[in-house]
């Protein structure tokens, strides 16, 4: 597996972790304010954001910010996946279309060669 592919796989794993913050936040919102479950869930949010921040800095060492940020839109798709799997939310045609547009945009950006701009 080449280095660039590994960086992008790491980036998407990192973005999946980042999107998991929405799960913990929603679960915390269902708890009594400042109760132990509330505090533990928000501690999880802070921990995941810390992991994300450190990982994001490592990604930016290997690919341009524009390429990394273009891929960040995939968190919308992960939000739909988490909603479906964790909270049993409905996946509407609009959500599917929106997710498809996000993924198409990421692919088009990658195919356009935009990821090579400004990286040196």
Biopython code that builds the backbone (N, CA, C, O; Angstrom):
import numpy as np
from Bio.PDB.StructureBuilder import StructureBuilder

atoms = [
    (1, "UNK", "N", (0.864, -1.175, 0.000)),
    (1, "UNK", "CA", (0.000, 0.000, 0.000)),
    (1, "UNK", "C", (0.910, 1.237, 0.000)),
    (1, "UNK", "O", (1.841, 1.325, 0.800)),
    (2, "UNK", "N", (0.636, 2.183, -0.895)),
    (2, "UNK", "CA", (1.520, 3.348, -0.955)),
    (2, "UNK", "C", (1.227, 4.324, 0.186)),
    (2, "UNK", "O", (0.180, 4.265, 0.831)),
    (3, "UNK", "N", (2.186, 5.219, 0.411)),
    (3, "UNK", "CA", (2.130, 6.127, 1.560)),
    (3, "UNK", "C", (0.928, 7.062, 1.494)),
    (3, "UNK", "O", (0.276, 7.319, 2.506)),
    (4, "UNK", "N", (0.637, 7.571, 0.294)),
    (4, "UNK", "CA", (-0.469, 8.511, 0.139)),
    (4, "UNK", "C", (-1.800, 7.850, 0.495)),
    (4, "UNK", "O", (-2.637, 8.465, 1.157)),
    (5, "UNK", "N", (-2.000, 6.618, 0.069)),
    (5, "UNK", "CA", (-3.229, 5.896, 0.388)),
    (5, "UNK", "C", (-3.345, 5.682, 1.894)),
    (5, "UNK", "O", (-4.435, 5.801, 2.453)),
    (6, "UNK", "N", (-2.240, 5.370, 2.550)),
    (6, "UNK", "CA", (-2.248, 5.188, 4.006)),
    (6, "UNK", "C", (-2.650, 6.475, 4.716)),
    (6, "UNK", "O", (-3.399, 6.444, 5.692)),
    (7, "UNK", "N", (-2.150, 7.603, 4.225)),
    (7, "UNK", "CA", (-2.490, 8.893, 4.839)),
    (7, "UNK", "C", (-3.993, 9.149, 4.693)),
    (7, "UNK", "O", (-4.638, 9.585, 5.647)),
    (8, "UNK", "N", (-4.554, 8.884, 3.516)),
    (8, "UNK", "CA", (-5.984, 9.117, 3.309)),
    (8, "UNK", "C", (-6.845, 8.147, 4.112)),
    (8, "UNK", "O", (-7.908, 8.524, 4.605)),
    (9, "UNK", "N", (-6.396, 6.904, 4.247)),
    (9, "UNK", "CA", (-7.130, 5.957, 5.098)),
    (9, "UNK", "C", (-7.096, 6.415, 6.552)),
    (9, "UNK", "O", (-8.106, 6.350, 7.253)),
    (10, "UNK", "N", (-5.937, 6.877, 7.000)),
    (10, "UNK", "CA", (-5.817, 7.402, 8.358)),
    (10, "UNK", "C", (-6.722, 8.619, 8.539)),
    (10, "UNK", "O", (-7.397, 8.750, 9.561)),
    (11, "UNK", "N", (-6.733, 9.514, 7.539)),
    (11, "UNK", "CA", (-7.574, 10.700, 7.597)),
    (11, "UNK", "C", (-9.045, 10.310, 7.739)),
    (11, "UNK", "O", (-9.760, 10.895, 8.552)),
    (12, "UNK", "N", (-9.502, 9.339, 6.968)),
    (12, "UNK", "CA", (-10.916, 8.963, 7.040)),
    (12, "UNK", "C", (-11.244, 8.228, 8.339)),
    (12, "UNK", "O", (-12.356, 8.363, 8.849)),
    (13, "UNK", "N", (-10.326, 7.474, 8.874)),
    (13, "UNK", "CA", (-10.519, 6.872, 10.190)),
    (13, "UNK", "C", (-10.602, 7.973, 11.245)),
    (13, "UNK", "O", (-11.435, 7.917, 12.148)),
    (14, "UNK", "N", (-9.741, 8.961, 11.123)),
    (14, "UNK", "CA", (-9.738, 10.099, 12.031)),
    (14, "UNK", "C", (-11.050, 10.881, 11.945)),
    (14, "UNK", "O", (-11.585, 11.308, 12.968)),
    (15, "UNK", "N", (-11.563, 11.067, 10.743)),
    (15, "UNK", "CA", (-12.827, 11.775, 10.569)),
    (15, "UNK", "C", (-14.001, 10.965, 11.122)),
    (15, "UNK", "O", (-14.983, 11.538, 11.593)),
    (16, "UNK", "N", (-13.901, 9.657, 11.065)),
    (16, "UNK", "CA", (-14.923, 8.807, 11.676)),
    (16, "UNK", "C", (-14.907, 9.005, 13.196)),
    (16, "UNK", "O", (-15.961, 9.108, 13.824)),
    (17, "UNK", "N", (-13.719, 9.057, 13.776)),
    (17, "UNK", "CA", (-13.586, 9.302, 15.220)),
    (17, "UNK", "C", (-14.148, 10.676, 15.566)),
    (17, "UNK", "O", (-14.869, 10.832, 16.552)),
    (18, "UNK", "N", (-13.809, 11.676, 14.741)),
    (18, "UNK", "CA", (-14.308, 13.038, 14.957)),
    (18, "UNK", "C", (-15.836, 13.064, 14.941)),
    (18, "UNK", "O", (-16.462, 13.722, 15.772)),
    (19, "UNK", "N", (-16.425, 12.347, 13.996)),
    (19, "UNK", "CA", (-17.887, 12.352, 13.892)),
    (19, "UNK", "C", (-18.547, 11.626, 15.060)),
    (19, "UNK", "O", (-19.719, 11.864, 15.352)),
    (20, "UNK", "N", (-17.817, 10.754, 15.723)),
    (20, "UNK", "CA", (-18.359, 10.035, 16.879)),
    (20, "UNK", "C", (-18.645, 10.989, 18.043)),
    (20, "UNK", "O", (-19.368, 10.632, 18.973)),
    (21, "UNK", "N", (-18.083, 12.193, 17.996)),
    (21, "UNK", "CA", (-18.397, 13.184, 19.021)),
    (21, "UNK", "C", (-19.885, 13.488, 19.064)),
    (21, "UNK", "O", (-20.436, 13.775, 20.127)),
    (22, "UNK", "N", (-20.527, 13.424, 17.916)),
    (22, "UNK", "CA", (-21.963, 13.709, 17.885)),
    (22, "UNK", "C", (-22.752, 12.663, 18.667)),
    (22, "UNK", "O", (-23.786, 12.973, 19.259)),
    (23, "UNK", "N", (-22.263, 11.432, 18.669)),
    (23, "UNK", "CA", (-22.931, 10.376, 19.441)),
    (23, "UNK", "C", (-22.856, 10.706, 20.930)),
    (23, "UNK", "O", (-23.865, 10.716, 21.636)),
    (24, "UNK", "N", (-21.633, 10.974, 21.387)),
    (24, "UNK", "CA", (-21.451, 11.262, 22.814)),
    (24, "UNK", "C", (-22.187, 12.527, 23.230)),
    (24, "UNK", "O", (-22.758, 12.588, 24.319)),
    (25, "UNK", "N", (-22.176, 13.535, 22.365)),
    (25, "UNK", "CA", (-22.872, 14.786, 22.682)),
    (25, "UNK", "C", (-24.368, 14.569, 22.812)),
    (25, "UNK", "O", (-24.999, 15.093, 23.729)),
    (26, "UNK", "N", (-24.941, 13.789, 21.886)),
    (26, "UNK", "CA", (-26.381, 13.539, 21.932)),
    (26, "UNK", "C", (-26.745, 12.712, 23.163)),
    (26, "UNK", "O", (-27.764, 12.965, 23.807)),
    (27, "UNK", "N", (-25.916, 11.728, 23.486)),
    (27, "UNK", "CA", (-26.170, 10.925, 24.682)),
    (27, "UNK", "C", (-26.041, 11.782, 25.948)),
    (27, "UNK", "O", (-26.822, 11.625, 26.887)),
    (28, "UNK", "N", (-25.062, 12.679, 25.972)),
    (28, "UNK", "CA", (-24.892, 13.556, 27.136)),
    (28, "UNK", "C", (-26.084, 14.490, 27.290)),
    (28, "UNK", "O", (-26.506, 14.778, 28.410)),
    (29, "UNK", "N", (-26.627, 14.960, 26.184)),
    (29, "UNK", "CA", (-27.769, 15.874, 26.235)),
    (29, "UNK", "C", (-29.002, 15.200, 26.837)),
    (29, "UNK", "O", (-29.920, 15.878, 27.299)),
    (30, "UNK", "N", (-29.021, 13.888, 26.832)),
    (30, "UNK", "CA", (-30.152, 13.150, 27.391)),
    (30, "UNK", "C", (-29.996, 12.917, 28.899)),
    (30, "UNK", "O", (-30.893, 12.370, 29.540)),
    (31, "UNK", "N", (-28.865, 13.328, 29.459)),
    (31, "UNK", "CA", (-28.586, 13.118, 30.881)),
    (31, "UNK", "C", (-28.907, 14.382, 31.677)),
    (31, "UNK", "O", (-29.027, 15.474, 31.121)),
    (32, "UNK", "N", (-29.039, 14.207, 32.965)),
    (32, "UNK", "CA", (-29.218, 15.350, 33.855)),
    (32, "UNK", "C", (-27.933, 16.170, 33.860)),
    (32, "UNK", "O", (-26.836, 15.624, 33.973)),
    (33, "UNK", "N", (-28.083, 17.486, 33.737)),
    (33, "UNK", "CA", (-26.933, 18.380, 33.677)),
    (33, "UNK", "C", (-26.038, 18.199, 34.900)),
    (33, "UNK", "O", (-26.509, 18.225, 36.037)),
    (34, "UNK", "N", (-24.745, 18.018, 34.649)),
    (34, "UNK", "CA", (-23.688, 17.830, 35.649)),
    (34, "UNK", "C", (-23.808, 16.536, 36.452)),
    (34, "UNK", "O", (-23.164, 16.401, 37.493)),
    (35, "UNK", "N", (-24.610, 15.593, 35.994)),
    (35, "UNK", "CA", (-24.621, 14.264, 36.620)),
    (35, "UNK", "C", (-23.360, 13.517, 36.178)),
    (35, "UNK", "O", (-22.673, 13.942, 35.249)),
    (36, "UNK", "N", (-23.061, 12.398, 36.854)),
    (36, "UNK", "CA", (-21.877, 11.625, 36.478)),
    (36, "UNK", "C", (-21.940, 11.129, 35.039)),
    (36, "UNK", "O", (-20.937, 11.241, 34.334)),
    (37, "UNK", "N", (-23.054, 10.587, 34.563)),
    (37, "UNK", "CA", (-23.093, 10.176, 33.154)),
    (37, "UNK", "C", (-22.847, 11.350, 32.198)),
    (37, "UNK", "O", (-22.140, 11.201, 31.201)),
    (38, "UNK", "N", (-23.426, 12.507, 32.502)),
    (38, "UNK", "CA", (-23.225, 13.712, 31.693)),
    (38, "UNK", "C", (-21.740, 14.071, 31.632)),
    (38, "UNK", "O", (-21.193, 14.298, 30.553)),
    (39, "UNK", "N", (-21.093, 14.120, 32.800)),
    (39, "UNK", "CA", (-19.687, 14.491, 32.874)),
    (39, "UNK", "C", (-18.791, 13.476, 32.167)),
    (39, "UNK", "O", (-17.837, 13.855, 31.488)),
    (40, "UNK", "N", (-19.092, 12.200, 32.324)),
    (40, "UNK", "CA", (-18.291, 11.165, 31.662)),
    (40, "UNK", "C", (-18.436, 11.229, 30.141)),
    (40, "UNK", "O", (-17.456, 11.078, 29.412)),
    (41, "UNK", "N", (-19.642, 11.450, 29.675)),
    (41, "UNK", "CA", (-19.857, 11.544, 28.229)),
    (41, "UNK", "C", (-19.143, 12.762, 27.650)),
    (41, "UNK", "O", (-18.535, 12.679, 26.583)),
    (42, "UNK", "N", (-19.216, 13.883, 28.348)),
    (42, "UNK", "CA", (-18.513, 15.061, 27.847)),
    (42, "UNK", "C", (-17.002, 14.935, 27.990)),
    (42, "UNK", "O", (-16.264, 15.534, 27.208)),
    (43, "UNK", "N", (-16.532, 14.184, 28.954)),
    (43, "UNK", "CA", (-15.099, 13.888, 29.033)),
    (43, "UNK", "C", (-14.686, 13.064, 27.805)),
    (43, "UNK", "O", (-13.598, 13.250, 27.260)),
    (44, "UNK", "N", (-15.559, 12.165, 27.383)),
    (44, "UNK", "CA", (-15.318, 11.404, 26.155)),
    (44, "UNK", "C", (-15.256, 12.307, 24.937)),
    (44, "UNK", "O", (-14.423, 12.103, 24.054)),
    (45, "UNK", "N", (-16.133, 13.306, 24.881)),
    (45, "UNK", "CA", (-16.116, 14.271, 23.779)),
    (45, "UNK", "C", (-14.766, 14.979, 23.733)),
    (45, "UNK", "O", (-14.147, 15.081, 22.673)),
    (46, "UNK", "N", (-14.313, 15.465, 24.884)),
    (46, "UNK", "CA", (-13.039, 16.183, 24.948)),
    (46, "UNK", "C", (-11.884, 15.259, 24.556)),
    (46, "UNK", "O", (-10.973, 15.675, 23.841)),
    (47, "UNK", "N", (-11.919, 14.019, 25.018)),
    (47, "UNK", "CA", (-10.862, 13.060, 24.675)),
    (47, "UNK", "C", (-10.834, 12.792, 23.174)),
    (47, "UNK", "O", (-9.764, 12.786, 22.566)),
    (48, "UNK", "N", (-12.006, 12.570, 22.570)),
    (48, "UNK", "CA", (-12.049, 12.323, 21.125)),
    (48, "UNK", "C", (-11.574, 13.542, 20.341)),
    (48, "UNK", "O", (-10.884, 13.401, 19.332)),
    (49, "UNK", "N", (-11.938, 14.730, 20.796)),
    (49, "UNK", "CA", (-11.464, 15.933, 20.121)),
    (49, "UNK", "C", (-9.952, 16.087, 20.246)),
    (49, "UNK", "O", (-9.301, 16.584, 19.328)),
    (50, "UNK", "N", (-9.396, 15.667, 21.366)),
    (50, "UNK", "CA", (-7.943, 15.694, 21.535)),
    (50, "UNK", "C", (-7.249, 14.738, 20.581)),
    (50, "UNK", "O", (-6.244, 15.088, 19.962)),
    (51, "UNK", "N", (-7.789, 13.523, 20.462)),
    (51, "UNK", "CA", (-7.237, 12.542, 19.521)),
    (51, "UNK", "C", (-7.329, 13.092, 18.097)),
    (51, "UNK", "O", (-6.387, 12.986, 17.312)),
    (52, "UNK", "N", (-8.471, 13.674, 17.786)),
    (52, "UNK", "CA", (-8.672, 14.241, 16.454)),
    (52, "UNK", "C", (-7.672, 15.367, 16.178)),
    (52, "UNK", "O", (-7.076, 15.408, 15.101)),
    (53, "UNK", "N", (-7.484, 16.266, 17.124)),
    (53, "UNK", "CA", (-6.574, 17.401, 16.923)),
    (53, "UNK", "C", (-5.142, 16.923, 16.676)),
    (53, "UNK", "O", (-4.457, 17.437, 15.791)),
    (54, "UNK", "N", (-4.699, 15.956, 17.446)),
    (54, "UNK", "CA", (-3.342, 15.427, 17.258)),
    (54, "UNK", "C", (-3.216, 14.717, 15.908)),
    (54, "UNK", "O", (-2.231, 14.897, 15.192)),
    (55, "UNK", "N", (-4.212, 13.919, 15.575)),
    (55, "UNK", "CA", (-4.194, 13.212, 14.289)),
    (55, "UNK", "C", (-4.253, 14.161, 13.107)),
    (55, "UNK", "O", (-3.571, 13.952, 12.104)),
    (56, "UNK", "N", (-5.071, 15.210, 13.222)),
    (56, "UNK", "CA", (-5.214, 16.199, 12.140)),
    (56, "UNK", "C", (-3.868, 16.859, 11.849)),
    (56, "UNK", "O", (-3.513, 17.071, 10.689)),
    (57, "UNK", "N", (-3.125, 17.181, 12.898)),
    (57, "UNK", "CA", (-1.805, 17.787, 12.699)),
    (57, "UNK", "C", (-0.861, 16.829, 11.975)),
    (57, "UNK", "O", (-0.048, 17.253, 11.154)),
    (58, "UNK", "N", (-0.970, 15.551, 12.278)),
    (58, "UNK", "CA", (-0.119, 14.567, 11.595)),
    (58, "UNK", "C", (-0.513, 14.431, 10.125)),
    (58, "UNK", "O", (0.353, 14.303, 9.259)),
    (59, "UNK", "N", (-1.804, 14.459, 9.845)),
    (59, "UNK", "CA", (-2.271, 14.373, 8.459)),
    (59, "UNK", "C", (-1.738, 15.555, 7.659)),
    (59, "UNK", "O", (-1.291, 15.395, 6.524)),
    (60, "UNK", "N", (-1.788, 16.745, 8.261)),
    (60, "UNK", "CA", (-1.362, 17.954, 7.550)),
    (60, "UNK", "C", (0.147, 17.981, 7.270)),
    (60, "UNK", "O", (0.613, 18.791, 6.468)),
    (61, "UNK", "N", (0.885, 17.129, 7.907)),
    (61, "UNK", "CA", (2.309, 16.998, 7.595)),
    (61, "UNK", "C", (2.512, 16.301, 6.262)),
    (61, "UNK", "O", (3.577, 16.421, 5.656)),
    (62, "UNK", "N", (1.494, 15.566, 5.795)),
    (62, "UNK", "CA", (1.652, 14.732, 4.608)),
    (62, "UNK", "C", (0.803, 15.147, 3.408)),
    (62, "UNK", "O", (1.133, 14.812, 2.270)),
    (63, "UNK", "N", (-0.277, 15.866, 3.652)),
    (63, "UNK", "CA", (-1.113, 16.316, 2.535)),
    (63, "UNK", "C", (-1.490, 17.783, 2.754)),
    (63, "UNK", "O", (-1.471, 18.268, 3.885)),
    (64, "UNK", "N", (-1.830, 18.486, 1.676)),
    (64, "UNK", "CA", (-2.206, 19.900, 1.816)),
    (64, "UNK", "C", (-3.499, 20.068, 2.613)),
    (64, "UNK", "O", (-4.356, 19.184, 2.637)),
    (65, "UNK", "N", (-3.613, 21.214, 3.257)),
    (65, "UNK", "CA", (-4.811, 21.525, 4.029)),
    (65, "UNK", "C", (-6.055, 21.462, 3.158)),
    (65, "UNK", "O", (-7.091, 20.963, 3.596)),
    (66, "UNK", "N", (-5.969, 21.961, 1.930)),
    (66, "UNK", "CA", (-7.147, 21.967, 1.051)),
    (66, "UNK", "C", (-7.644, 20.549, 0.785)),
    (66, "UNK", "O", (-8.852, 20.317, 0.751)),
    (67, "UNK", "N", (-6.738, 19.609, 0.599)),
    (67, "UNK", "CA", (-7.132, 18.222, 0.365)),
    (67, "UNK", "C", (-7.740, 17.609, 1.623)),
    (67, "UNK", "O", (-8.758, 16.920, 1.552)),
    (68, "UNK", "N", (-7.124, 17.856, 2.761)),
    (68, "UNK", "CA", (-7.638, 17.310, 4.020)),
    (68, "UNK", "C", (-9.019, 17.892, 4.319)),
    (68, "UNK", "O", (-9.936, 17.176, 4.723)),
    (69, "UNK", "N", (-9.151, 19.202, 4.113)),
    (69, "UNK", "CA", (-10.419, 19.852, 4.432)),
    (69, "UNK", "C", (-11.525, 19.427, 3.480)),
    (69, "UNK", "O", (-12.683, 19.330, 3.885)),
    (70, "UNK", "N", (-11.189, 19.174, 2.226)),
    (70, "UNK", "CA", (-12.188, 18.691, 1.274)),
    (70, "UNK", "C", (-12.743, 17.336, 1.719)),
    (70, "UNK", "O", (-13.928, 17.060, 1.538)),
    (71, "UNK", "N", (-11.903, 16.511, 2.289)),
    (71, "UNK", "CA", (-12.329, 15.196, 2.762)),
    (71, "UNK", "C", (-13.120, 15.273, 4.063)),
    (71, "UNK", "O", (-13.831, 14.332, 4.412)),
    (72, "UNK", "N", (-13.001, 16.389, 4.781)),
    (72, "UNK", "CA", (-13.689, 16.532, 6.060)),
    (72, "UNK", "C", (-15.212, 16.486, 5.898)),
    (72, "UNK", "O", (-15.932, 16.182, 6.849)),
    (73, "UNK", "N", (-15.689, 16.786, 4.707)),
    (73, "UNK", "CA", (-17.135, 16.760, 4.453)),
    (73, "UNK", "C", (-17.728, 15.367, 4.654)),
    (73, "UNK", "O", (-18.942, 15.231, 4.808)),
    (74, "UNK", "N", (-16.899, 14.346, 4.655)),
    (74, "UNK", "CA", (-17.395, 12.981, 4.841)),
    (74, "UNK", "C", (-18.018, 12.792, 6.225)),
    (74, "UNK", "O", (-18.725, 11.810, 6.453)),
    (75, "UNK", "N", (-17.765, 13.718, 7.147)),
    (75, "UNK", "CA", (-18.382, 13.605, 8.471)),
    (75, "UNK", "C", (-19.903, 13.711, 8.391)),
    (75, "UNK", "O", (-20.606, 13.223, 9.276)),
    (76, "UNK", "N", (-20.414, 14.346, 7.336)),
    (76, "UNK", "CA", (-21.868, 14.382, 7.119)),
    (76, "UNK", "C", (-22.387, 12.963, 6.886)),
    (76, "UNK", "O", (-23.422, 12.570, 7.424)),
    (77, "UNK", "N", (-21.668, 12.222, 6.095)),
    (77, "UNK", "CA", (-22.049, 10.827, 5.818)),
    (77, "UNK", "C", (-21.961, 10.002, 7.093)),
    (77, "UNK", "O", (-22.861, 9.215, 7.386)),
    (78, "UNK", "N", (-20.882, 10.177, 7.855)),
    (78, "UNK", "CA", (-20.740, 9.441, 9.112)),
    (78, "UNK", "C", (-21.854, 9.798, 10.093)),
    (78, "UNK", "O", (-22.331, 8.939, 10.836)),
    (79, "UNK", "N", (-22.267, 11.063, 10.095)),
    (79, "UNK", "CA", (-23.376, 11.463, 10.959)),
    (79, "UNK", "C", (-24.647, 10.703, 10.620)),
    (79, "UNK", "O", (-25.388, 10.300, 11.517)),
    (80, "UNK", "N", (-24.905, 10.503, 9.335)),
    (80, "UNK", "CA", (-26.072, 9.716, 8.914)),
    (80, "UNK", "C", (-25.934, 8.257, 9.334)),
    (80, "UNK", "O", (-26.896, 7.635, 9.785)),
    (81, "UNK", "N", (-24.726, 7.719, 9.180)),
    (81, "UNK", "CA", (-24.486, 6.321, 9.573)),
    (81, "UNK", "C", (-24.704, 6.150, 11.071)),
    (81, "UNK", "O", (-25.376, 5.213, 11.500)),
    (82, "UNK", "N", (-24.133, 7.059, 11.873)),
    (82, "UNK", "CA", (-24.302, 6.967, 13.336)),
    (82, "UNK", "C", (-25.772, 7.125, 13.724)),
    (82, "UNK", "O", (-26.269, 6.407, 14.591)),
    (83, "UNK", "N", (-26.457, 8.054, 13.087)),
    (83, "UNK", "CA", (-27.880, 8.241, 13.381)),
    (83, "UNK", "C", (-28.676, 6.979, 13.106)),
    (83, "UNK", "O", (-29.552, 6.600, 13.884)),
    (84, "UNK", "N", (-28.366, 6.340, 12.002)),
    (84, "UNK", "CA", (-29.063, 5.107, 11.614)),
    (84, "UNK", "C", (-28.739, 3.954, 12.569)),
    (84, "UNK", "O", (-29.640, 3.266, 13.048)),
    (85, "UNK", "N", (-27.456, 3.751, 12.841)),
    (85, "UNK", "CA", (-27.030, 2.597, 13.642)),
    (85, "UNK", "C", (-27.248, 2.770, 15.145)),
    (85, "UNK", "O", (-27.685, 1.840, 15.822)),
    (86, "UNK", "N", (-26.947, 3.945, 15.658)),
    (86, "UNK", "CA", (-26.981, 4.145, 17.114)),
    (86, "UNK", "C", (-28.343, 4.632, 17.590)),
    (86, "UNK", "O", (-28.851, 4.171, 18.612)),
    (87, "UNK", "N", (-28.932, 5.564, 16.848)),
    (87, "UNK", "CA", (-30.170, 6.184, 17.312)),
    (87, "UNK", "C", (-31.407, 5.732, 16.545)),
    (87, "UNK", "O", (-32.505, 6.236, 16.780)),
    (88, "UNK", "N", (-31.232, 4.783, 15.630)),
    (88, "UNK", "CA", (-32.347, 4.226, 14.847)),
    (88, "UNK", "C", (-33.129, 5.305, 14.093)),
    (88, "UNK", "O", (-34.343, 5.194, 13.921)),
    (89, "UNK", "N", (-32.427, 6.345, 13.645)),
    (89, "UNK", "CA", (-33.069, 7.402, 12.869)),
    (89, "UNK", "C", (-33.342, 6.898, 11.458)),
    (89, "UNK", "O", (-32.703, 5.955, 10.990)),
    (90, "UNK", "N", (-34.280, 7.524, 10.799)),
    (90, "UNK", "CA", (-34.634, 7.148, 9.435)),
    (90, "UNK", "C", (-33.653, 7.779, 8.447)),
    (90, "UNK", "O", (-33.182, 8.899, 8.643)),
    (91, "UNK", "N", (-33.362, 7.044, 7.397)),
    (91, "UNK", "CA", (-32.491, 7.532, 6.332)),
    (91, "UNK", "C", (-33.375, 7.877, 5.143)),
    (91, "UNK", "O", (-33.813, 6.990, 4.410)),
    (92, "UNK", "N", (-33.634, 9.159, 4.953)),
    (92, "UNK", "CA", (-34.541, 9.609, 3.893)),
    (92, "UNK", "C", (-33.810, 9.688, 2.552)),
    (92, "UNK", "O", (-32.584, 9.602, 2.482)),
    (93, "UNK", "N", (-34.590, 9.852, 1.511)),
    (93, "UNK", "CA", (-34.020, 10.016, 0.173)),
    (93, "UNK", "C", (-33.154, 11.268, 0.108)),
    (93, "UNK", "O", (-32.117, 11.276, -0.555)),
    (94, "UNK", "N", (-33.576, 12.321, 0.793)),
    (94, "UNK", "CA", (-32.794, 13.548, 0.822)),
    (94, "UNK", "C", (-31.437, 13.361, 1.481)),
    (94, "UNK", "O", (-30.428, 13.886, 1.009)),
    (95, "UNK", "N", (-31.421, 12.605, 2.581)),
    (95, "UNK", "CA", (-30.151, 12.338, 3.258)),
    (95, "UNK", "C", (-29.236, 11.490, 2.380)),
    (95, "UNK", "O", (-28.030, 11.728, 2.318)),
    (96, "UNK", "N", (-29.815, 10.500, 1.704)),
    (96, "UNK", "CA", (-29.015, 9.676, 0.793)),
    (96, "UNK", "C", (-28.449, 10.515, -0.345)),
    (96, "UNK", "O", (-27.280, 10.376, -0.704)),
    (97, "UNK", "N", (-29.276, 11.383, -0.907)),
    (97, "UNK", "CA", (-28.823, 12.243, -1.999)),
    (97, "UNK", "C", (-27.734, 13.195, -1.509)),
    (97, "UNK", "O", (-26.737, 13.403, -2.200)),
    (98, "UNK", "N", (-27.917, 13.767, -0.334)),
    (98, "UNK", "CA", (-26.905, 14.658, 0.224)),
    (98, "UNK", "C", (-25.589, 13.940, 0.463)),
    (98, "UNK", "O", (-24.525, 14.471, 0.143)),
    (99, "UNK", "N", (-25.650, 12.747, 1.018)),
    (99, "UNK", "CA", (-24.443, 11.954, 1.243)),
    (99, "UNK", "C", (-23.742, 11.608, -0.059)),
    (99, "UNK", "O", (-22.515, 11.642, -0.147)),
    (100, "UNK", "N", (-24.541, 11.274, -1.074)),
    (100, "UNK", "CA", (-23.961, 10.967, -2.388)),
    (100, "UNK", "C", (-23.279, 12.196, -2.981)),
    (100, "UNK", "O", (-22.217, 12.081, -3.593)),
    (101, "UNK", "N", (-23.882, 13.368, -2.804)),
    (101, "UNK", "CA", (-23.263, 14.602, -3.299)),
    (101, "UNK", "C", (-21.945, 14.895, -2.585)),
    (101, "UNK", "O", (-20.970, 15.309, -3.212)),
    (102, "UNK", "N", (-21.924, 14.679, -1.285)),
    (102, "UNK", "CA", (-20.691, 14.897, -0.515)),
    (102, "UNK", "C", (-19.594, 13.965, -1.027)),
    (102, "UNK", "O", (-18.477, 14.407, -1.297)),
    (103, "UNK", "N", (-19.909, 12.685, -1.158)),
    (103, "UNK", "CA", (-18.912, 11.727, -1.628)),
    (103, "UNK", "C", (-18.466, 12.042, -3.050)),
    (103, "UNK", "O", (-17.285, 11.921, -3.372)),
    (104, "UNK", "N", (-19.407, 12.448, -3.904)),
    (104, "UNK", "CA", (-19.055, 12.812, -5.283)),
    (104, "UNK", "C", (-18.122, 14.022, -5.286)),
    (104, "UNK", "O", (-17.174, 14.072, -6.070)),
    (105, "UNK", "N", (-18.382, 14.985, -4.426)),
    (105, "UNK", "CA", (-17.514, 16.158, -4.341)),
    (105, "UNK", "C", (-16.104, 15.804, -3.914)),
    (105, "UNK", "O", (-15.135, 16.343, -4.450)),
    (106, "UNK", "N", (-15.983, 14.910, -2.961)),
    (106, "UNK", "CA", (-14.662, 14.477, -2.494)),
    (106, "UNK", "C", (-13.917, 13.772, -3.624)),
    (106, "UNK", "O", (-12.736, 14.030, -3.855)),
    (107, "UNK", "N", (-14.612, 12.886, -4.320)),
    (107, "UNK", "CA", (-13.989, 12.155, -5.422)),
    (107, "UNK", "C", (-13.596, 13.115, -6.545)),
    (107, "UNK", "O", (-12.491, 13.023, -7.080)),
    (108, "UNK", "N", (-14.488, 14.028, -6.902)),
    (108, "UNK", "CA", (-14.175, 14.991, -7.965)),
    (108, "UNK", "C", (-12.976, 15.857, -7.594)),
    (108, "UNK", "O", (-12.128, 16.136, -8.442)),
    (109, "UNK", "N", (-12.900, 16.278, -6.351)),
    (109, "UNK", "CA", (-11.758, 17.072, -5.904)),
    (109, "UNK", "C", (-10.469, 16.275, -6.069)),
    (109, "UNK", "O", (-9.470, 16.788, -6.574)),
    (110, "UNK", "N", (-10.502, 15.032, -5.643)),
    (110, "UNK", "CA", (-9.315, 14.183, -5.766)),
    (110, "UNK", "C", (-8.921, 13.945, -7.209)),
    (110, "UNK", "O", (-7.735, 13.958, -7.539)),
    (111, "UNK", "N", (-9.902, 13.728, -8.075)),
    (111, "UNK", "CA", (-9.616, 13.488, -9.486)),
    (111, "UNK", "C", (-9.162, 14.742, -10.222)),
    (111, "UNK", "O", (-8.486, 14.650, -11.247)),
    (112, "UNK", "N", (-9.527, 15.912, -9.705)),
    (112, "UNK", "CA", (-9.182, 17.170, -10.375)),
    (112, "UNK", "C", (-7.708, 17.525, -10.218)),
    (112, "UNK", "O", (-7.208, 18.421, -10.898)),
    (113, "UNK", "N", (-7.022, 16.835, -9.335)),
    (113, "UNK", "CA", (-5.623, 17.166, -9.077)),
    (113, "UNK", "C", (-5.465, 18.280, -8.077)),
    (113, "UNK", "O", (-4.348, 18.744, -7.846)),
    (114, "UNK", "N", (-6.562, 18.729, -7.471)),
    (114, "UNK", "CA", (-6.530, 19.817, -6.497)),
    (114, "UNK", "C", (-5.710, 19.485, -5.277)),
    (114, "UNK", "O", (-5.248, 20.388, -4.579)),
    (115, "UNK", "N", (-5.519, 18.220, -5.007)),
    (115, "UNK", "CA", (-4.768, 17.840, -3.814)),
    (115, "UNK", "C", (-3.275, 18.126, -3.945)),
    (115, "UNK", "O", (-2.552, 18.091, -2.949)),
    (116, "UNK", "N", (-2.808, 18.406, -5.150)),
    (116, "UNK", "CA", (-1.383, 18.680, -5.347)),
    (116, "UNK", "C", (-1.056, 20.160, -5.188)),
    (116, "UNK", "O", (0.115, 20.525, -5.078)),
    (117, "UNK", "N", (-2.076, 21.018, -5.175)),
    (117, "UNK", "CA", (-1.846, 22.458, -5.126)),
    (117, "UNK", "C", (-1.223, 22.871, -3.793)),
    (117, "UNK", "O", (-1.670, 22.458, -2.723)),
    (118, "UNK", "N", (-0.206, 23.675, -3.884)),
    (118, "UNK", "CA", (0.367, 24.300, -2.714)),
    (118, "UNK", "C", (1.110, 23.397, -1.751)),
    (118, "UNK", "O", (1.490, 23.842, -0.668)),
    (119, "UNK", "N", (1.328, 22.149, -2.111)),
    (119, "UNK", "CA", (2.035, 21.244, -1.203)),
    (119, "UNK", "C", (3.472, 21.135, -1.664)),
    (119, "UNK", "O", (3.745, 20.765, -2.806)),
    (120, "UNK", "N", (4.370, 21.452, -0.788)),
    (120, "UNK", "CA", (5.751, 21.384, -1.235)),
    (120, "UNK", "C", (6.738, 21.216, -0.149)),
    (120, "UNK", "O", (7.939, 21.147, -0.410)),
]
sb = StructureBuilder()
sb.init_structure("model")
sb.init_model(0)
sb.init_chain("A")
sb.init_seg("    ")
for serial, (resi, resn, name, xyz) in enumerate(atoms, 1):
    if name == "N":
        sb.init_residue(resn, " ", resi, " ")
    sb.init_atom(name, np.array(xyz, "f"), 0.0, 1.0, " ", f" {name:<3s}", serial, name[0])
structure = sb.get_structure()
